[in-house]
Amino acid sequence: MLDSWETPPTTVQESWLTRGIIPLAIAVAVVGVLVSGRSGIWTLNPLLCAAILAGACALGVWRIVHPARLEIGPQELVWVDTIGFKHHYAFADIAEFVVDRGTRYGAQVGFNWTEDSPRRTMLNKVAEALAGVDETIAGTWAMSTQDLVDLLNRARILPSASR
Protein backbone atom coordinates (compact mmCIF):
# COMPACT_ATOMS: atom_id res chain seq x y z
CA MET A 1 0.00 0.00 0.00
CA LEU A 2 2.80 2.43 0.88
CA ASP A 3 6.05 1.64 -0.94
CA SER A 4 7.16 5.11 -2.03
CA TRP A 5 6.20 8.77 -1.77
CA GLU A 6 5.35 9.20 -5.44
CA THR A 7 1.68 9.40 -4.48
CA PRO A 8 0.04 12.03 -2.25
CA PRO A 9 0.03 11.46 1.52
CA THR A 10 -2.12 8.59 2.72
CA THR A 11 -5.16 9.54 4.82
CA VAL A 12 -6.81 7.19 7.32
CA GLN A 13 -10.14 8.37 8.69
CA GLU A 14 -11.85 7.55 11.93
CA SER A 15 -14.18 4.58 11.61
CA TRP A 16 -17.63 5.73 10.48
CA LEU A 17 -19.27 3.34 12.93
CA THR A 18 -17.68 4.88 16.02
CA ARG A 19 -18.23 8.49 14.99
CA GLY A 20 -21.80 8.44 16.19
CA ILE A 21 -21.68 6.00 19.11
CA ILE A 22 -21.26 8.61 21.86
CA PRO A 23 -23.94 10.98 20.53
CA LEU A 24 -26.24 8.00 19.89
CA ALA A 25 -25.74 6.74 23.45
CA ILE A 26 -26.53 10.20 24.84
CA ALA A 27 -29.62 10.46 22.67
CA VAL A 28 -30.87 6.99 23.70
CA ALA A 29 -30.30 7.81 27.38
CA VAL A 30 -32.22 11.08 27.10
CA VAL A 31 -35.09 9.45 25.23
CA GLY A 32 -35.11 6.71 27.87
CA VAL A 33 -35.43 9.31 30.62
CA LEU A 34 -38.27 11.05 28.77
CA VAL A 35 -40.15 7.79 28.15
CA SER A 36 -39.61 6.39 31.65
CA GLY A 37 -41.91 8.98 33.14
CA ARG A 38 -41.45 11.64 35.73
CA SER A 39 -40.82 9.72 38.92
CA GLY A 40 -37.98 9.37 41.39
CA ILE A 41 -34.40 10.17 40.57
CA TRP A 42 -35.03 10.31 36.82
CA THR A 43 -37.24 13.38 37.04
CA LEU A 44 -35.78 15.93 34.64
CA ASN A 45 -37.17 19.00 33.04
CA PRO A 46 -38.34 18.06 29.50
CA LEU A 47 -36.69 21.22 28.14
CA LEU A 48 -33.36 20.11 29.63
CA CYS A 49 -33.82 16.69 28.01
CA ALA A 50 -34.60 18.35 24.69
CA ALA A 51 -31.50 20.52 24.95
CA ILE A 52 -29.29 17.50 25.73
CA LEU A 53 -30.87 15.56 22.87
CA ALA A 54 -30.29 18.48 20.46
CA GLY A 55 -26.67 18.75 21.64
CA ALA A 56 -26.13 15.02 21.14
CA CYS A 57 -27.59 15.21 17.64
CA ALA A 58 -25.40 18.21 16.78
CA LEU A 59 -22.33 16.38 18.11
CA GLY A 60 -23.23 13.33 16.03
CA VAL A 61 -23.60 15.39 12.86
CA TRP A 62 -20.32 17.21 13.57
CA ARG A 63 -18.44 13.92 14.07
CA ILE A 64 -19.89 12.47 10.86
CA VAL A 65 -19.04 15.57 8.80
CA HIS A 66 -15.64 16.22 10.46
CA PRO A 67 -14.13 12.87 11.45
CA ALA A 68 -10.70 12.59 13.01
CA ARG A 69 -8.04 11.55 10.51
CA LEU A 70 -4.40 10.64 10.21
CA GLU A 71 -2.43 12.16 7.34
CA ILE A 72 0.68 10.09 6.66
CA GLY A 73 3.17 12.14 4.65
CA PRO A 74 6.81 11.69 3.70
CA GLN A 75 8.23 13.54 6.73
CA GLU A 76 5.57 13.34 9.39
CA LEU A 77 2.30 12.01 10.70
CA VAL A 78 -0.43 14.60 11.25
CA TRP A 79 -3.33 13.66 13.52
CA VAL A 80 -6.29 15.96 12.88
CA ASP A 81 -8.78 15.53 15.71
CA THR A 82 -12.55 16.06 15.41
CA ILE A 83 -12.24 19.65 16.63
CA GLY A 84 -9.76 20.39 13.86
CA PHE A 85 -6.56 20.68 15.90
CA LYS A 86 -3.52 19.32 14.10
CA HIS A 87 -0.95 17.33 16.05
CA HIS A 88 2.33 16.94 14.13
CA TYR A 89 4.70 14.01 14.74
CA ALA A 90 7.95 13.98 12.76
CA PHE A 91 9.00 10.45 11.79
CA ALA A 92 12.60 11.36 12.67
CA ASP A 93 11.52 11.74 16.32
CA ILE A 94 9.66 8.41 16.53
CA ALA A 95 11.52 5.19 17.35
CA GLU A 96 8.60 2.82 16.64
CA PHE A 97 4.84 2.49 16.47
CA VAL A 98 3.28 -0.33 18.48
CA VAL A 99 -0.16 -1.70 19.31
CA ASP A 100 -0.96 -0.48 22.82
CA ARG A 101 -3.34 -2.96 24.44
CA GLY A 102 -2.97 -1.45 27.90
CA THR A 103 -5.81 1.06 27.54
CA ARG A 104 -9.32 0.60 28.82
CA TYR A 105 -10.61 1.62 25.39
CA GLY A 106 -9.17 -1.39 23.56
CA ALA A 107 -6.14 -1.53 21.31
CA GLN A 108 -4.78 1.85 20.21
CA VAL A 109 -1.79 3.08 18.24
CA GLY A 110 1.08 3.77 20.60
CA PHE A 111 4.56 5.05 19.88
CA ASN A 112 7.88 5.73 21.54
CA TRP A 113 10.04 8.78 20.95
CA THR A 114 13.70 8.32 20.03
CA GLU A 115 16.11 8.88 22.91
CA ASP A 116 17.47 12.08 21.36
CA SER A 117 14.05 13.53 20.45
CA PRO A 118 13.37 16.95 22.00
CA ARG A 119 9.79 15.78 22.57
CA ARG A 120 10.86 12.95 24.88
CA THR A 121 10.31 14.37 28.36
CA MET A 122 10.64 12.91 31.82
CA LEU A 123 6.87 12.41 31.82
CA ASN A 124 7.15 10.33 28.61
CA LYS A 125 9.83 8.18 30.26
CA VAL A 126 7.51 7.59 33.22
CA ALA A 127 4.64 6.78 30.84
CA GLU A 128 6.81 4.26 28.99
CA ALA A 129 7.85 2.64 32.26
CA LEU A 130 4.23 2.33 33.39
CA ALA A 131 2.38 1.66 30.13
CA GLY A 132 5.06 0.50 27.71
CA VAL A 133 4.60 3.44 25.32
CA ASP A 134 5.44 7.13 25.44
CA GLU A 135 2.18 8.29 23.87
CA THR A 136 -0.93 6.99 22.13
CA ILE A 137 -2.98 8.26 19.24
CA ALA A 138 -6.54 7.87 20.41
CA GLY A 139 -9.25 6.84 18.02
CA THR A 140 -10.91 3.95 16.30
CA TRP A 141 -9.73 3.98 12.73
CA ALA A 142 -11.14 2.62 9.47
CA MET A 143 -8.54 -0.17 9.54
CA SER A 144 -7.38 -2.56 12.24
CA THR A 145 -4.94 -1.20 14.79
CA GLN A 146 -2.28 -3.75 13.78
CA ASP A 147 -2.62 -2.82 10.07
CA LEU A 148 -2.37 0.88 10.95
CA VAL A 149 0.73 0.29 13.09
CA ASP A 150 2.31 -1.68 10.22
CA LEU A 151 1.48 1.14 7.78
CA LEU A 152 2.95 3.79 10.10
CA ASN A 153 6.13 1.78 10.66
CA ARG A 154 6.53 1.36 6.88
CA ALA A 155 6.08 5.10 6.43
CA ARG A 156 8.60 5.79 9.19
CA ILE A 157 11.32 3.62 7.69
CA LEU A 158 10.88 4.40 3.99
CA PRO A 159 14.28 5.18 2.50
CA SER A 160 15.12 8.84 2.81
CA ALA A 161 15.71 8.87 -0.96
CA SER A 162 11.94 8.43 -1.45
CA ARG A 163 11.14 11.29 0.87
N, C-alpha and C positions, 0 to 999 in steps of 0.2 A: 504494500500500500504506500509506503513512504521509503523510496530508495534513493531519491535525489531531490534537490531543491529547484528543479526545472519547472515545477508546477507551483501555483500560488500556495500560500500557507493552508494547512489542513485545519478545518474547524470541526469541533465535536460539540454538539449541543446537549443541553440537559435533556434527560429522558422526558418525552411528552407525557408519559403516564404519571410521573411524580410531580409535574408542574402544578397540578390542580389538587393534589391529595390534601394538603393543609387547608386551603380554602374550602374544599368540599367537606372535610371533617368539621370545620367550624360551622358551615351552613347546615349540615345534618344535625349538629348539636343544638343549634338555635331553633331549628324547626321542631326538634324533639321537645325542647322546653316549651315552645308555643303550643304544641299538640297535647302535651301531658297535662295541661290544665293549670290552674292558678292556685296550687295548694302547697303548703310546706316550704321547704328550702328553695324550691324551684320557682317561686313566685318572682317574676321579673316584669318590668314595665314592657308592654308590647312595642312601644316606640324604641326602647333600648334594643330589644330583640331585632326589630326591623333595621336599626342602624348597624348592628353587628352583622346581620345577614347581608346588607348592602356592602359593607366593608369587605366581607369575605368574598363576595362576588367580584368586587373591583380588584381585589388581590389576585383572584383566580384569573381574571381576564389579563391583568398586567403580566402575570407569570407565563401565560400562554403566548402573549404577544412579544414579550421581552425575556426569553429564557436565558439562563446562565449559559456561557459557552467558553470553550477553551480554543484559543487560536495558537496553533503550533507553527511557528515560523523558523527560519534558518538560524536565528541567533537566540531566540527566546520563546518562552511560553507565556501567553497572556491569558489570564483568567478574568473574564468579564462577568461580574456577578449580576443578579437580577435587577439591582438598583442602577447598574451601569458603571460602577467603579471598575477600573482596570488595575489588576495586580500583575506586575511584570516580574518574571523570573528568568534571568539569563542562564542559558544552558552551561556556560563556563563556570557558574557558581554552584551547580548542582552535581553532587557525586553520583547519585543514583535515584531512580524512582522505584518504589516498592508498593506492594499491596499491604495496606495497614488494616489488619483485622481486629485491632485492639480498641475500636470505637464502639460505642453502644448503638451507632446508626448503621452497622454493617460494614462491609469492606469499603475502604476509601483509598484514593491515591495518596500515598505518602512519599516524602522525599527527604534526603539528607543533604545538607550543604557541604561543600568541600571544606577541608580544614582551613584553607587560606581565604575563604570567602569573607568579605566584609559584613555579610548578612548573618554569619554564624555568631550568635551571641551566647553569653553564659546561659541564658534562659533556654536557647535551643539545645545546648549540651545537656541541660537537666531534662528537657523533654525527651531527648534521644535515650537518655539513661532510663527514664521511666516508661516510655511508650515504644521505644525502638525506632522512632522517626523524629526528625527535627520539626517538620510541619506536615500538614495534610491539606489537600485541596478538596473541600467539602463539595458534595453534590452527587447526584445519581445521574450518570451519563447515558447516552444513547448506545453505548457499547459496554461490554463487561469490564469490570475493573481491571482484571488481568490483561485483557486485550489493550486497554488504554495505557496501562503501565508499560507493556511491551512497545507500543507505538511511541510513547514518550522517551523510552530508553533508546530506541532506534534513532529518533530525532536528535537526541542528545549526543550520540556518538557518530553521527554522519561525518564522513571525512570533511575536514575544514576546506578542502578544495571545492566541495559542492556547495559550500555556504557562500 
